[in-house]
Amino acid sequence: MPRNKMNLKHLILAFALFSIGCQQKEPNESQQNHLEPLTNTPPVTDITDDRDLIDDEPKLRQFKFVYGGAISELQPGALVSIWLPVAADTHEQEVLDREINVPGEYVIDEEAKFGNRILHFKATANKDGEVPFEVTYNISRREAIREQGEALSEGETKLFKQATSFVPVDKELSTDVLGDTNLADDPLTAGRQIYDAINQRMQYDKPEGKAWGRGDSVWACGNGFGNCTDFHSLFISVCREQNIAARFEIGFPIPSKIGAGEVSGYHCWAKFEAGNQWVPVDISEADKDPTLTDYYYGNLTANRVTFTTGRDLKLTPEQEAGPVNFLVYPYAEVEGKVHTTFRKGFQYEDVQ
């Protein structure tokens, strides 16, 4: 082959390889899962991708979760009645093992309305004015994807159209949130319209001294900011006003990076009914990272653990101080009055 033709061929090949290399972009940090309000997490392998995101099979993750801490700031010797939420099997998770360490005898029972599992015990505060507790779980969690949705159980449609104290269905919040939008007849399309409207109206913000975090739909609608409970309470209210069943789920976020560390607080999300299936949404996470807006409509990462469902809970045995707004942190009563102070000790560790 003539030398000039050989050189031309090499130049073309080199240019092609260079072009391919330019297309291999580094991952965008803003596209990583934002369920990471945690510390002491080793920078090892990241199991979350953007799910171009969605493969045919959901991603799986196995980890230990320690639900630990102590009811604190008690009078030494005070008798305390304590209720802890208990993680159980769901459509997306399996509890492989569980170890319970609490002072004294305990009982685990199921509350009647939503089927949540609840651990109850009574104990006397130690000399430091604390009652410690620790429940260690081995959890297998599966990514929730729309194509493999959870089927509704009998009676759920009626149950999850009902109002609760902070999630009313008679305040015409739909008018404020949806404006002139005409909802589609198809519930999956209508759900997306509500999802987008909530995302546009709300901003994830937790300023000190404001009443965010209660999951008060009316307050959230009027103020336009809050945390995950506020986002999803407003979403649920609007869905129910539109005769679409919707439910509240709460648990804890697990960082996307494989490793071990502390978990600083809870996280919640919602599901709504479409075609006799529950469709998950996580609007507050979509607000934090707009590149994942499409993903979080119908999908949830495996980086979480579910503890309870529903609002206005009547515990078992029944508490004296009235319905519990939602249950994710320990609930305690002293002489029939709510005691809210506790020390957190939530942790996770991946099982590889």
Secondary structure by P-SEA (a helix, b strand, c coil): ccaaaaaaaaaaaaaaaaaaaaacccccccccccccccccccccccccccccccccbbbbbbbbbbbbbbbccccccbbbbbbbbbbccccccccccccccccccbbbbbbcccbbbbbbbbbbbccccbbbbbbbbbbbbbbbcccbbbbbccaaaaaaacccccccccccccccccccbbbbccaaaaaaaaaaaaaaacccccccccccccccaaaaaacccccaaaaaaaaaaaaaaaccccbbbbbbbbbcccbbbbbcccccccccccccbbbbbbaaaaaacccccccccccccccccccccccccccccccccccccccccbbbbcccccccbbbbbccccccc
